Amino acid sequence: MALKPTQLAAALNGPLKPAFLISGDEPLQSMEAADRIRSTAREQGYAERVVITVETGFDWSDLAAEAAATSLFAERRLLDLRLGTAKPGKAGGAVLTAYLERPPPDTILLIQSARLDKGASSAAWVRAIERVGCWVAVWPLAAAETRSWLLQRLKARGLLADEAVVTLLLERVEGNLLAADQEIAKLALLHPAGTLTASDVLAAVTDSARYDINDLTDAIRGGDAARVTQIVDGLRGEGVEPTLIAWALVREARLLARLASGGKTDALWRGIPPQRRRPVEQAARRWQGPRAQLLILLAARADRVVKGQAAGDPWDELLQLALVLGGRALFPPYGVWRRRPVVCWSSRVRCSR
């Protein structure tokens, strides 16, 4: 089972295991996890480090040859294999699996890669690492996790901040831990061992928050209208294609409507991990009864506007749909809170609460 970065320290107690895998797309956590492994290896006498970067045309026999070679400079060494976004493929998987079946003595293999999809994470070489070594899976932090992370970093720098200041800092750096780390270092220089105020953060910290579509769906499920608005504005500023957001929101509308009406949802759950399903089920309770079909109508209209098949501003429609899915609306559709049958927007489908 893959570990979280926060669990790595415990795994590094005692003699090091022969292999480590760090996978994920969040750069700061991945970098710090790799640094911690390399630092521990140096402390335990692994003085030599060999960096191997997998690029187009990489010959996997080079790794096998390097593993079999005798170190000229130290008795112990670390092989730092950089996969990046590349996949080992059949040839690389076979070499890695063979290596891990009989790891060479006095050698540690550190593999760094991008996030592994479901197929890659069940590959033979990954399972072999789990048997003989340690796999650290790095995921972007949710808002609550980022808040805790910020508090820990501020405390480590000798800085104190109340909830309002942390919330302001979170708004400016969420989704971008590299920028967050730099901004905290800047604040520590400007205000050594002091209490931060909102004015300090506004004056020193630039707005470098980064969001993805999963952040938007999480905010929708939590019913946080302010955060929904902030994320939609952030996605628009980052140049995210409206069609991608429309796809996610239409899927969310279908899932909520199906749950609210008691229909089958097996296919719609695909891609949503079990630990994130409870908030979806709670959000669906806002739409119990026949009015759940309103979500489908509103999602269909937003989809048509985004695709240029209906008049309207795509971003306005996406914001309105996201707010409705979250239980709020800038301009509530007429039929949502009426008890008698009504005609919903431009559609001629009659629906009632």
C-alpha positions as CSV (number, residue, x, y, z in Angstrom):
1,M,0.0,0.0,0.0
2,A,1.3,3.4,-1.0
3,L,2.4,5.8,1.8
4,K,1.6,9.5,2.2
5,P,4.6,11.8,2.3
6,T,3.8,12.5,6.0
7,Q,4.4,8.7,6.7
8,L,7.8,8.6,5.0
9,A,9.8,9.7,8.1
10,A,8.6,6.6,10.0
11,A,9.6,4.3,7.1
12,L,13.1,5.7,7.1
13,N,13.8,4.7,10.7
14,G,16.4,1.9,10.9
15,P,18.3,0.4,7.9
16,L,17.1,1.7,4.6
17,K,15.1,-0.6,2.3
18,P,16.7,-1.4,-1.1
19,A,14.1,0.5,-3.2
20,F,11.9,3.6,-3.0
21,L,9.3,4.9,-5.5
22,I,8.0,8.5,-5.3
23,S,5.1,9.1,-7.7
24,G,2.9,12.2,-8.1
25,D,2.5,15.5,-9.8
26,E,2.8,17.9,-6.8
27,P,6.5,19.0,-7.2
28,L,7.3,20.3,-3.7
29,Q,6.1,17.3,-1.8
30,S,7.9,15.0,-4.3
31,M,11.1,17.0,-4.1
32,E,11.1,17.0,-0.3
33,A,10.4,13.3,-0.1
34,A,13.3,12.5,-2.4
35,D,15.6,14.9,-0.5
36,R,14.7,13.2,2.8
37,I,15.6,9.7,1.3
38,R,18.8,11.0,-0.1
39,S,19.8,12.7,3.1
40,T,19.0,9.6,5.2
41,A,21.1,7.5,2.7
42,R,24.1,9.8,3.1
43,E,23.8,9.6,6.9
44,Q,23.9,5.8,6.6
45,G,27.0,5.8,4.4
46,Y,25.6,5.8,0.9
47,A,28.1,8.3,-0.3
48,E,28.0,7.8,-4.0
49,R,24.9,8.9,-6.1
50,V,24.3,8.0,-9.7
51,V,21.6,9.9,-11.5
52,I,19.9,8.1,-14.4
53,T,17.4,10.0,-16.5
54,V,14.9,8.2,-18.7
55,E,14.5,10.0,-22.0
56,T,13.4,9.1,-25.5
57,G,15.5,6.1,-26.7
58,F,16.7,5.2,-23.3
59,D,18.3,1.8,-23.2
60,W,17.1,-0.1,-20.1
61,S,20.1,-2.4,-20.2
62,D,22.1,0.6,-19.0
63,L,20.3,0.4,-15.6
64,A,21.1,-3.3,-15.4
65,A,24.7,-2.7,-16.2
66,E,24.9,0.1,-13.6
67,A,23.4,-2.1,-11.0
68,A,25.9,-4.8,-11.7
69,A,28.9,-2.4,-11.8
70,T,31.2,-2.1,-8.8
71,S,31.5,1.3,-7.2
72,L,34.9,2.9,-7.6
73,F,34.5,5.6,-4.9
74,A,32.3,4.1,-2.1
75,E,31.1,0.8,-0.7
76,R,27.5,2.1,-0.7
77,R,25.7,4.0,-3.4
78,L,22.3,5.3,-4.4
79,L,20.9,4.9,-8.0
80,D,18.6,7.9,-8.6
81,L,16.3,6.9,-11.5
82,R,14.3,9.8,-13.0
83,L,11.3,8.5,-14.9
84,G,9.4,11.8,-15.1
85,T,6.3,11.3,-17.3
86,A,7.8,8.4,-19.1
87,K,6.6,4.8,-18.5
88,P,9.0,1.9,-18.3
89,G,7.1,-0.1,-20.8
90,K,7.5,-3.8,-21.3
91,A,11.3,-3.7,-21.5
92,G,11.8,-1.3,-18.6
93,G,9.3,-3.2,-16.4
94,A,11.1,-6.4,-17.0
95,V,14.5,-4.8,-16.0
96,L,13.0,-3.2,-12.9
97,T,11.2,-6.4,-11.9
98,A,14.4,-8.5,-12.3
99,Y,16.4,-5.9,-10.3
100,L,13.9,-5.9,-7.5
101,E,13.8,-9.7,-7.3
102,R,17.5,-9.7,-6.3
103,P,18.5,-6.1,-5.3
104,P,22.3,-5.7,-5.4
105,P,23.9,-5.4,-1.9
106,D,24.9,-1.9,-0.6
107,T,22.7,-0.2,-3.3
108,I,19.5,1.8,-3.0
109,L,17.3,2.4,-6.0
110,L,15.3,5.6,-5.8
111,I,12.7,6.0,-8.6
112,Q,10.9,9.3,-9.2
113,S,7.9,9.4,-11.6
114,A,4.8,11.4,-12.4
115,R,1.5,10.2,-11.0
116,L,0.8,6.5,-11.8
117,D,-2.6,5.7,-13.3
118,K,-4.6,2.6,-12.2
119,G,-2.9,0.4,-14.9
120,A,0.6,1.6,-14.1
121,S,0.2,1.3,-10.3
122,S,-0.7,-2.4,-10.6
123,A,2.3,-3.2,-12.8
124,A,4.6,-6.0,-11.7
125,W,7.6,-3.7,-11.0
126,V,5.4,-1.5,-8.7
127,R,4.1,-4.5,-6.8
128,A,7.8,-5.6,-6.5
129,I,8.7,-2.3,-4.9
130,E,5.9,-2.6,-2.4
131,R,7.2,-6.1,-1.5
132,V,10.9,-5.1,-0.9
133,G,10.8,-1.4,-0.6
134,C,8.6,1.6,-0.1
135,W,6.2,3.5,-2.4
136,V,5.2,7.1,-1.6
137,A,2.3,8.4,-3.6
138,V,2.1,12.2,-3.7
139,W,-1.3,13.9,-4.2
140,P,-2.2,17.6,-4.3
141,L,-3.4,18.7,-0.9
142,A,-7.1,19.6,-0.3
143,A,-8.0,23.0,1.1
144,A,-8.2,21.6,4.7
145,E,-4.8,19.8,4.3
146,T,-3.2,22.9,2.8
147,R,-4.4,24.9,5.8
148,S,-2.7,22.5,8.2
149,W,0.4,22.5,6.0
150,L,0.5,26.3,6.1
151,L,0.2,26.4,9.9
152,Q,3.0,23.9,10.3
153,R,5.3,25.8,7.9
154,L,4.6,29.1,9.6
155,K,5.3,27.6,13.1
156,A,8.5,26.1,11.8
157,R,9.6,29.6,10.8
158,G,8.6,31.1,14.2
159,L,5.6,32.9,12.8
160,L,2.2,33.1,14.4
161,A,-1.1,33.7,12.5
162,D,-4.8,33.7,13.4
163,E,-7.5,32.0,11.3
164,A,-8.2,35.1,9.3
165,V,-4.6,35.5,8.2
166,V,-4.2,31.8,7.4
167,T,-7.4,32.0,5.3
168,L,-6.0,34.9,3.4
169,L,-2.7,33.2,2.8
170,L,-4.6,30.1,1.7
171,E,-6.6,32.0,-0.9
172,R,-3.3,33.4,-2.4
173,V,-1.3,30.2,-2.6
174,E,-3.7,27.2,-2.6
175,G,-2.8,24.6,-5.2
176,N,0.8,25.9,-5.5
177,L,2.9,24.6,-2.6
178,L,6.2,25.8,-4.3
179,A,4.9,29.4,-4.3
180,A,3.5,28.9,-0.7
181,D,6.9,27.8,0.6
182,Q,8.6,30.8,-1.1
183,E,6.1,33.2,0.3
184,I,6.4,31.9,3.8
185,A,10.2,32.2,3.6
186,K,9.7,35.8,2.4
187,L,7.4,36.5,5.3
188,A,9.9,35.0,7.8
189,L,12.6,37.4,6.4
190,L,10.3,40.4,6.6
191,H,8.8,39.6,10.0
192,P,11.2,37.4,11.9
193,A,9.7,35.5,14.9
194,G,6.5,37.7,14.9
195,T,2.8,37.6,14.6
196,L,1.5,38.1,11.1
197,T,-1.4,40.4,10.3
198,A,-3.6,40.5,7.2
199,S,-1.8,43.7,6.1
200,D,1.5,41.8,6.2
201,V,0.2,39.1,3.9
202,L,-1.5,41.6,1.5
203,A,1.7,43.6,1.3
204,A,4.1,40.7,0.8
205,V,2.3,37.7,-0.8
206,T,1.4,37.7,-4.5
207,D,-1.7,35.9,-5.7
208,S,-0.3,32.6,-7.0
209,A,-3.2,30.2,-6.2
210,R,-3.7,27.3,-8.7
211,Y,-6.9,25.3,-9.0
212,D,-8.0,22.3,-11.0
213,I,-11.4,20.9,-11.8
214,N,-11.4,18.5,-8.8
215,D,-11.1,21.6,-6.5
216,L,-14.3,22.9,-8.1
217,T,-16.3,19.7,-7.7
218,D,-15.1,19.5,-4.0
219,A,-16.3,23.0,-3.4
220,I,-19.7,22.2,-5.0
221,R,-20.2,19.2,-2.9
222,G,-19.4,21.2,0.2
223,G,-21.9,23.9,-0.7
224,D,-19.3,26.6,-0.4
225,A,-20.6,29.3,-2.8
226,A,-17.7,31.8,-2.2
227,R,-15.1,29.1,-2.9
228,V,-17.0,28.0,-6.0
229,T,-16.9,31.5,-7.3
230,Q,-13.2,31.9,-6.5
231,I,-12.2,28.7,-8.2
232,V,-14.3,29.3,-11.4
233,D,-12.6,32.8,-11.6
234,G,-9.2,31.1,-11.0
235,L,-9.7,28.5,-13.7
236,R,-10.8,31.2,-16.1
237,G,-7.7,33.2,-15.4
238,E,-5.5,30.2,-16.0
239,G,-7.0,29.7,-19.4
240,V,-8.7,26.3,-18.7
241,E,-11.0,25.4,-21.6
242,P,-14.7,25.9,-20.7
243,T,-15.5,22.6,-22.4
244,L,-13.4,20.7,-19.8
245,I,-15.3,22.4,-16.9
246,A,-18.6,21.8,-18.6
247,W,-17.8,18.1,-19.0
248,A,-17.1,17.8,-15.2
249,L,-20.2,19.8,-14.2
250,V,-22.5,17.9,-16.5
251,R,-21.1,14.6,-15.0
252,E,-21.6,16.0,-11.5
253,A,-25.2,17.0,-12.4
254,R,-26.0,13.6,-13.7
255,L,-24.5,11.9,-10.7
256,L,-26.3,14.1,-8.2
257,A,-29.6,13.7,-10.1
258,R,-29.2,9.9,-10.3
259,L,-28.4,9.7,-6.6
260,A,-31.3,12.0,-5.6
261,S,-33.8,10.0,-7.6
262,G,-32.6,6.6,-6.4
263,G,-31.3,5.5,-9.8
264,K,-28.3,3.3,-10.7
265,T,-25.0,5.1,-10.4
266,D,-22.3,2.4,-10.9
267,A,-21.0,3.9,-14.2
268,L,-21.0,7.5,-12.9
269,W,-18.9,6.6,-9.9
270,R,-15.9,5.7,-12.1
271,G,-12.9,7.9,-11.4
272,I,-14.2,9.0,-8.0
273,P,-12.3,7.3,-5.1
274,P,-14.3,5.7,-2.4
275,Q,-13.2,8.3,0.2
276,R,-14.7,11.1,-1.8
277,R,-18.1,9.6,-2.3
278,R,-19.7,10.6,1.0
279,P,-19.6,14.3,0.2
280,V,-21.3,13.5,-3.1
281,E,-24.1,11.6,-1.4
282,Q,-24.6,14.4,1.1
283,A,-24.8,16.9,-1.7
284,A,-27.4,14.8,-3.5
285,R,-29.8,15.2,-0.5
286,R,-30.3,18.8,-1.5
287,W,-32.1,17.5,-4.6
288,Q,-34.4,14.8,-3.3
289,G,-37.5,14.2,-5.3
290,P,-38.6,15.1,-8.9
291,R,-36.8,18.4,-8.9
292,A,-33.5,16.6,-9.3
293,Q,-34.3,16.6,-13.0
294,L,-33.7,20.3,-13.0
295,L,-30.0,19.6,-12.7
296,I,-30.1,17.8,-16.0
297,L,-31.9,20.6,-17.7
298,L,-29.6,23.3,-16.3
299,A,-26.5,21.2,-17.2
300,A,-27.8,20.7,-20.7
301,R,-28.3,24.4,-21.2
302,A,-24.8,25.2,-19.9
303,D,-23.3,22.6,-22.2
304,R,-25.1,24.1,-25.2
305,V,-23.9,27.6,-24.4
306,V,-20.3,26.4,-24.0
307,K,-20.4,24.6,-27.3
308,G,-21.9,27.6,-29.1
309,Q,-25.2,26.0,-29.7
310,A,-27.2,28.5,-27.5
311,A,-26.8,32.2,-26.8
312,G,-25.0,33.2,-23.6
313,D,-21.6,33.7,-22.0
314,P,-20.0,30.3,-21.3
315,W,-18.3,31.4,-18.1
316,D,-21.5,32.9,-16.7
317,E,-23.3,29.7,-17.5
318,L,-20.6,27.6,-15.9
319,L,-20.6,29.7,-12.7
320,Q,-24.4,29.6,-12.5
321,L,-24.5,25.9,-12.9
322,A,-21.7,25.3,-10.4
323,L,-23.5,27.5,-7.8
324,V,-26.8,25.7,-8.4
325,L,-25.1,22.3,-8.0
326,G,-23.8,23.6,-4.7
327,G,-27.2,24.6,-3.5
328,R,-26.9,28.3,-4.4
329,A,-27.6,30.4,-7.5
330,L,-27.0,34.0,-8.7
331,F,-30.4,33.9,-10.5
332,P,-32.4,30.9,-9.2
333,P,-34.2,29.0,-11.9
334,Y,-37.9,29.8,-11.5
335,G,-39.1,26.2,-10.9
336,V,-36.6,25.1,-8.2
337,W,-38.5,26.5,-5.3
338,R,-42.1,26.3,-6.7
339,R,-44.4,23.5,-5.6
340,R,-46.6,23.6,-8.7
341,P,-45.6,22.5,-12.2
342,V,-43.6,25.1,-14.1
343,V,-41.7,25.5,-17.3
344,C,-37.9,25.5,-16.6
345,W,-36.1,28.3,-18.5
346,S,-36.3,27.9,-22.3
347,S,-36.9,24.1,-22.1
348,R,-40.5,22.9,-22.7
349,V,-40.0,20.0,-20.3
350,R,-42.4,20.4,-17.4
351,C,-41.1,19.6,-14.0
352,S,-42.3,20.0,-10.4
353,R,-40.9,19.9,-7.0
